[in-house]
Amino acid sequence: MTLNQCPHPAMRVLVCFAILLATVSVASASWKEKVLYSFQGLPDGSLPVGAVVFDQQGNLYGATAEGGSSSCRSVQQCGTVYQLAPPAKQGGRWTETVLHVFKGNTSNDGATPAGGLVIDSAGNLYGTTAYGGTGNCVVLGTLMGCGTVFEMSPPKQKGGKWTETVLYSFPTPKQGFLPQGDLAFDSAGNLYGATLFGGGYGTTCDPFYQYCGAVFELSPPKAKGGKWTEKVLHGFKGGTDGANPNGGLILDSKGNVYGTTFGGGNESGQCGSGGCGTAFELKPPTTKGGAWAENVLHRFNRNTSDSGVPSAGFVMDGKGNLYGSTVGTVFRLTPPPPKSSRWKETILYSFTQDAYGPKGAFIFDTSGNLYGAAEYGNNGSRYGSVFRLRPLHTKGGAWSFDVLYGFTGSPDGAQPAANLIFDKNGKLYSTTQGGGTSAGYGTVFEVWP
C-alpha cells in the first residue's frame, strides 16, 4: 500500500501510513462476529464514520461520510445519517433506514460527516459535518463551507420522518474549519468538539487549509427557538503547542476538557515537519467570561517508545488516569503528584503486525479491561481487528493483549476505525470503513464471546 493509495485523504489529512504487513503467528480469535449491515453506496450511505449509539429501544444510529446523493457537491459525496433497527425475531436481519441525506453548502446544509453521533435523553442525535453550511471556507478554489453541527430530532408520531436542524454553521476559518470526531456533552447541555483546522492561529499546518485547529463549545439557546452560540476555547498554534486536534474529547467532573492532537508539540522532524502530536487539557475560566487555559500534558516523541502521532481521544478511569493510543502503542497518562505539574506516560502495549493503527478511543468493561479496534493487522492481512488489553497485577508490567476477532475483508468488514460500544448483554458494536457485500462500502458489525 503506497501513500497515494491511502483512502479518503480529506478525512485523514495528516495521518495515512503505508503499512506492509508480513506474515506473523498470532493466537486465533476466540470471539464470534456478525455483519449487521453492509452499506450499498448510492442512494444508501458508504464509508461509515465515528461511533454508533443505541437508543432505549435498541436501535443503532450512525453517520456515513459518503453516499446519499451523487449530485451533492463536496470533497466527497455528502453523506447520510442512518438508523439500524434490530430484527423482530432472533436470527432475522437488521433493517437500515436513511434518516437524512446531506445536501451541502449550496442548500445551506452540511456535507461529509467526519465523526459519529451522540444522543440525549430525549432521543435527539447530534453530530458534525466536515464541510457544508453557510461559511466562507474555500478548498482548492471552490467554496465548500467550513462545516456544521447538526441535530436529528425523532418524529412525534411513529413512522414519521426525522427532522434535521443545522445548529451552527462555522462562518469563517477563524471560528473553526473541518470539525471532526464525536461530540461530547457536559451536564448543562453544552456540546464540545474539535475542528481539524481553523481557530485563528498557526500558519504552517497545511498548505490548503487555514490555521492549526480549534476546540469549541456550543451552548444551547436560553429561550426556545433561539440560536446556539459557539465559543472557541482554544486555537492551536502548532510548534510547541498542539496542531490539528483529532476530536473525541472527554470531560472530567470539574469541567476540564481532555484530548489529543495529530501534530505539533515536537518540531524535530521525527514525524514530518508538523510534529509528533500532544495530549492536552483545557481548564474552564476562574471568572465569568474569562479565557480557558491550555495545559500540554505530554508531547509525543518518535525517538521514545510512544512512537508519536496519537490517533484518537481518551478514556478516563476512576483515578483520573487517561488512556489513549498512538499509531503504534497504547499508553496511560497519570496525573501529577502534589507540588508537581508533570504527567507521567506509561506504555501499556506496543503493537506488532497482529494489530496496528488503532483509530477510535478505547472503552472499559466492568473488570478494567480495555477494548479497541485496529485498522490494520489480523495474521499479516490488512483488514484489521478487534482487540482487548488486560492489566497485569505485577507493578509496572505491560498489559496482556488478545485479538478477539480478525476481519477477513468482503463480504466481511475491513478497516475498523471507530470507537466500540457495549450493549446490555456485553456484545460489542462498531463500524468498518471497508468490506461488506457491495463494493467495499463498509459495514456495521457486532462481536461477542
C-alpha positions in Angstrom: 0.0 0.0 0.0 1.5 3.3 -1.0 0.8 6.8 0.4 -1.0 7.6 -2.9 -3.4 4.7 -2.3 -4.5 5.9 1.2 -8.3 6.1 1.0 -10.2 9.3 1.6 -7.4 11.8 2.2 -9.7 14.6 3.1 -10.8 12.6 6.2 -7.3 11.8 7.2 -5.5 14.9 6.2 -2.4 14.4 8.3 -2.2 10.7 9.1 -2.2 8.0 6.5 0.6 5.4 6.9 1.9 3.0 4.3 1.9 -0.4 6.0 3.1 -3.6 4.6 2.2 -6.5 6.9 4.4 -9.6 6.9 3.0 -13.0 7.9 3.1 -13.4 11.6 2.0 -16.1 14.1 -0.8 -14.9 16.4 -3.3 -16.7 18.6 -6.5 -17.3 16.7 -9.5 -15.1 17.5 -11.9 -16.6 20.0 -14.9 -14.3 19.7 -17.7 -14.5 17.1 -18.6 -11.8 14.6 -21.7 -10.9 12.6 -22.1 -8.2 9.9 -25.4 -6.5 10.8 -25.5 -4.4 7.7 -23.4 -3.8 4.5 -23.7 -0.3 3.0 -24.7 -0.1 -0.6 -23.3 3.2 -1.8 -26.0 5.3 -3.6 -28.7 6.1 -2.6 -27.6 4.4 0.6 -24.6 5.5 2.6 -21.0 4.5 2.3 -17.8 4.9 4.4 -19.4 4.9 7.9 -17.5 7.2 10.3 -17.3 7.6 14.1 -19.1 5.8 16.9 -22.6 4.3 16.7 -25.1 4.9 19.5 -28.1 3.0 20.9 -31.5 4.4 21.8 -33.7 3.0 24.5 -35.5 0.7 22.1 -32.2 -0.9 20.9 -31.9 0.9 17.6 -28.4 1.8 16.4 -27.6 5.2 14.8 -24.6 6.4 12.9 -23.3 8.6 10.0 -21.6 7.9 6.7 -19.1 10.3 5.1 -20.2 9.4 1.6 -23.3 8.1 -0.2 -26.8 9.5 -0.2 -26.6 11.6 -3.3 -24.3 11.8 -6.3 -25.4 15.4 -7.1 -24.2 16.9 -3.8 -21.0 19.0 -4.2 -18.4 18.3 -1.5 -14.9 16.9 -1.2 -16.6 13.5 -1.3 -20.3 12.8 -1.6 -22.3 14.5 1.1 -23.1 11.5 3.3 -26.0 10.3 5.4 -27.4 9.7 8.9 -28.8 6.2 9.3 -30.8 4.0 11.7 -30.4 0.2 12.1 -33.5 -1.4 13.7 -32.9 -4.9 15.3 -34.9 -7.9 13.9 -38.3 -8.7 15.4 -37.2 -12.4 15.6 -33.9 -13.9 16.7 -31.7 -14.6 13.7 -33.5 -12.1 11.5 -32.0 -9.2 9.6 -31.4 -5.7 10.9 -33.2 -3.0 8.9 -31.5 0.1 7.7 -33.3 3.4 7.3 -31.6 6.5 5.9 -32.8 9.3 8.2 -31.1 12.2 6.3 -29.1 12.8 3.2 -26.9 15.9 3.5 -27.3 18.5 0.7 -24.2 20.5 1.0 -23.4 24.2 1.1 -25.4 25.1 -2.0 -28.5 24.2 0.2 -27.0 25.7 3.4 -26.8 22.1 4.7 -23.8 20.2 6.0 -21.7 17.8 3.9 -19.4 14.8 4.7 -19.8 13.8 8.3 -16.4 13.2 9.9 -17.5 11.8 13.2 -20.2 9.7 14.9 -23.3 10.7 16.8 -24.2 11.4 20.4 -27.7 11.0 21.8 -29.5 12.9 24.5 -32.2 11.7 27.0 -35.0 12.7 24.6 -33.5 10.6 21.7 -32.2 13.6 19.7 -29.0 12.9 17.8 -26.1 15.3 17.4 -23.1 15.3 15.1 -20.8 17.3 12.8 -20.1 17.6 9.1 -16.6 18.4 7.9 -17.9 20.7 5.1 -21.0 22.4 4.0 -23.0 25.1 5.8 -23.1 28.8 5.2 -19.4 29.5 5.9 -16.9 31.1 3.5 -14.2 28.4 3.6 -12.6 27.6 0.2 -10.9 24.3 -0.8 -8.8 24.4 -3.9 -10.6 27.4 -5.2 -14.1 26.1 -4.6 -16.5 27.3 -1.9 -17.2 24.3 0.3 -18.3 25.7 3.6 -16.5 25.4 6.9 -18.6 22.6 8.4 -21.6 22.3 10.7 -23.0 21.0 13.9 -26.4 19.4 13.4 -29.3 17.8 15.3 -31.6 15.0 14.2 -35.0 15.0 16.0 -37.1 11.9 16.1 -40.7 12.0 14.7 -43.5 12.9 17.0 -45.6 10.1 15.7 -44.4 6.5 15.0 -43.4 6.1 11.3 -42.9 9.8 10.7 -39.8 11.5 9.3 -36.9 12.6 11.4 -36.1 16.3 11.2 -32.6 17.7 10.7 -31.6 21.1 12.1 -28.3 22.8 11.5 -27.5 24.2 14.9 -24.4 26.0 13.8 -22.5 26.7 10.6 -18.9 27.7 11.1 -18.8 31.1 9.4 -15.1 31.6 8.8 -11.9 29.6 9.4 -11.3 31.7 12.5 -14.2 30.0 14.3 -13.2 26.6 13.1 -12.8 24.6 9.9 -13.5 20.9 9.2 -15.0 19.7 12.5 -14.3 16.0 13.1 -14.6 13.3 15.8 -17.5 12.7 18.1 -19.1 15.5 20.2 -19.3 15.4 24.0 -22.0 16.8 26.3 -21.5 18.5 29.7 -24.1 18.4 32.5 -25.5 21.7 31.4 -26.3 20.5 27.8 -23.3 22.3 26.2 -21.6 20.4 23.3 -17.8 20.2 22.9 -16.0 19.3 19.8 -12.8 19.9 17.7 -12.0 21.2 14.2 -9.0 19.8 12.4 -8.2 23.3 11.0 -9.3 26.8 11.7 -9.2 28.6 15.1 -7.3 31.7 14.0 -3.8 30.6 14.9 -0.9 28.8 13.2 0.0 29.1 9.5 2.2 26.1 8.7 -0.1 23.2 9.4 -1.3 22.6 5.9 -0.9 24.4 2.5 -4.6 24.1 1.6 -6.4 24.6 4.9 -6.2 27.7 7.2 -4.9 27.6 10.8 -4.0 24.7 13.1 -7.3 23.7 14.6 -9.6 24.5 17.5 -11.6 23.2 20.4 -15.1 24.7 20.6 -18.1 24.8 22.9 -21.6 25.1 21.5 -24.2 26.4 24.0 -28.0 25.9 23.6 -30.2 28.9 23.4 -31.7 30.3 26.7 -35.1 30.7 25.0 -36.9 28.2 22.9 -36.3 28.8 19.2 -33.1 30.9 19.8 -29.7 30.3 18.3 -27.0 28.1 19.6 -23.8 30.0 20.5 -20.2 28.9 19.7 -17.1 29.8 21.6 -13.6 28.9 20.6 -12.0 27.6 23.8 -8.5 27.2 22.3 -7.0 27.8 18.9 -3.9 25.7 18.3 -0.7 27.4 17.2 1.5 24.5 16.1 5.1 24.4 17.1 5.5 23.5 20.7 1.7 23.8 21.0 -0.5 21.1 19.5 -1.8 21.1 16.0 -4.9 19.5 14.3 -7.0 18.1 17.2 -8.5 14.7 16.2 -11.8 15.0 18.1 -13.1 12.5 20.7 -12.9 15.0 23.6 -13.8 13.9 27.2 -14.7 16.0 30.3 -14.0 15.3 33.9 -16.2 16.1 36.9 -14.7 19.6 37.2 -15.4 20.5 33.6 -11.9 20.2 32.3 -11.6 19.0 28.7 -9.0 16.5 27.5 -8.0 15.5 24.0 -5.1 14.9 21.7 -3.7 16.4 18.5 -2.2 14.7 15.5 0.6 17.2 15.2 2.5 19.9 16.9 4.4 19.6 20.2 7.7 18.3 18.8 9.2 20.0 15.8 12.3 17.8 15.4 11.1 16.4 12.1 10.7 12.9 13.5 7.1 12.7 12.4 7.5 15.0 9.5 7.5 18.8 9.6 4.3 19.0 11.6 5.5 17.4 14.9 4.5 14.2 16.7 1.4 15.4 18.5 0.3 16.3 22.0 -2.1 15.4 24.8 -3.8 18.5 26.2 -6.1 19.7 28.9 -8.3 22.8 28.8 -9.4 24.3 32.1 -12.5 26.5 32.5 -12.0 30.1 33.4 -12.0 31.0 37.1 -14.0 34.2 36.4 -17.2 34.5 34.2 -16.2 35.4 30.6 -12.6 34.6 31.2 -10.3 32.6 28.9 -9.9 28.9 29.1 -6.3 27.8 30.0 -4.5 25.1 28.0 -2.1 22.7 29.6 0.0 20.5 27.4 0.1 17.2 29.3 2.5 15.4 27.0 4.5 16.0 23.8 4.9 12.8 21.9 8.3 11.8 20.6 9.1 9.1 18.0 12.5 8.6 19.4 10.9 7.3 22.6 8.8 4.2 22.9 5.5 6.0 22.4 6.1 6.3 18.6 4.2 9.6 18.2 1.0 10.7 16.4 -1.9 10.0 18.8 -4.7 8.6 16.8 -7.8 9.2 18.9 -9.1 10.7 22.1 -9.0 9.4 25.6 -11.0 7.3 28.1 -10.6 8.1 31.8 -10.6 5.7 34.7 -11.9 6.4 38.2 -8.5 7.7 39.4 -8.2 10.3 36.7 -5.7 8.3 34.5 -6.1 8.9 30.8 -5.8 6.0 28.3 -5.1 6.5 24.6 -3.2 5.3 21.6 -0.6 6.4 19.0 -0.3 4.7 15.7 1.9 2.0 17.3 1.2 2.0 21.1 -1.3 2.0 23.9 -0.4 4.5 26.7 -1.6 5.8 30.0 -1.1 9.3 31.3 -1.1 9.5 35.2 -1.9 12.8 36.9 1.0 14.6 38.6 1.6 14.1 42.3 1.2 17.1 44.7 3.5 20.0 44.1 4.2 18.8 40.5 2.8 19.6 37.1 4.3 16.7 35.2 2.0 13.9 34.0 3.7 10.5 33.7 3.4 8.5 30.5 3.4 4.7 30.7 3.4 2.4 27.6 1.0 -0.4 28.2 1.4 -2.2 24.9 3.4 -1.8 21.7 1.5 -3.0 18.6 3.0 -5.7 16.3 1.8 -6.9 13.0 -1.1 -8.7 14.6 -2.8 -5.3 15.0 -1.6 -1.9 14.0 -3.1 1.6 13.7 -5.9 2.0 16.2 -8.2 4.9 15.3 -11.0 5.0 17.8 -10.9 5.7 21.6 -10.9 2.8 24.0 -13.7 1.6 26.2 -13.6 -0.1 29.6 -15.5 -3.2 30.8 -16.5 -3.6 34.5 -13.3 -5.5 35.2 -11.0 -2.7 34.0 -10.1 -4.3 30.6 -9.7 -2.0 27.6 -11.3 -2.8 24.2 -10.4 -1.2 20.9 -10.1 -1.8 17.1 -7.1 -1.6 14.9 -7.4 -0.6 11.3 -4.7 -3.0 10.1 -3.4 -6.4 11.1 -5.0 -9.8 11.6 -2.5 -12.6 10.9 -0.5 -10.5 8.4 -3.5 -9.3 6.4 -4.6 -5.8 6.0 -8.2 -6.0 7.3 -7.9 -5.0 10.9 -9.1 -6.5 14.2 -11.0 -6.0 17.5 -8.7 -6.5 20.5 -8.7 -6.5 24.3 -6.0 -5.3 26.7 -6.0 -6.8 30.3 -4.0 -5.2 33.1 -1.4 -7.5 34.8 -1.1 -7.5 38.6 2.7 -7.1 38.5 3.7 -3.5 39.2 4.8 -1.7 36.1 4.2 -4.7 33.8 2.9 -4.5 30.3 -0.8 -5.3 29.7 -1.7 -8.6 28.1 -3.1 -8.4 24.5 -5.7 -10.6 22.8 -7.0 -10.3 19.2 -10.7 -11.1 19.8 -11.7 -11.0 16.1 -9.8 -10.6 12.9 -11.7 -9.2 9.9 -11.3 -11.0 6.6 -12.5 -8.5 4.0 -15.6 -8.7 1.8 -18.2 -10.0 2.4 -16.9 -9.4 6.0 -15.8 -6.0 7.2 -12.4 -4.3 6.7 -10.6 -1.4 8.3 -12.5 -0.6 11.6 -11.7 3.0 12.6 -14.2 4.0 15.3 -15.0 3.5 18.9 -16.6 0.3 20.1 -19.7 0.3 22.3 -21.3 -2.4 24.6 -24.9 -3.4 24.7 -26.6 -4.6 27.9 -25.6 -8.2 27.1 -21.9 -7.5 26.7 -21.8 -7.5 22.9 -19.6 -5.0 21.1 -20.7 -2.9 18.2 -19.0 -0.6 15.7 -18.3 0.0 12.0 -15.7 -0.8 9.4 -14.9 1.7 6.6 -14.4 -1.1 4.0 -15.6 -4.5 3.2 -19.2 -5.7 3.1 -21.2 -7.3 0.3 -21.3 -4.3 -2.1 -18.1 -2.9 -3.5 -16.4 -2.4 -0.1 -18.7 0.4 1.1 -18.3 -0.6 4.8 -20.3 -2.4 7.5 -21.9 -2.3 10.9 -20.9 -5.3 13.0 -21.2 -7.0 16.4 -18.8 -9.3 18.2 -19.4 -11.4 21.3 -17.6 -14.1 23.3 
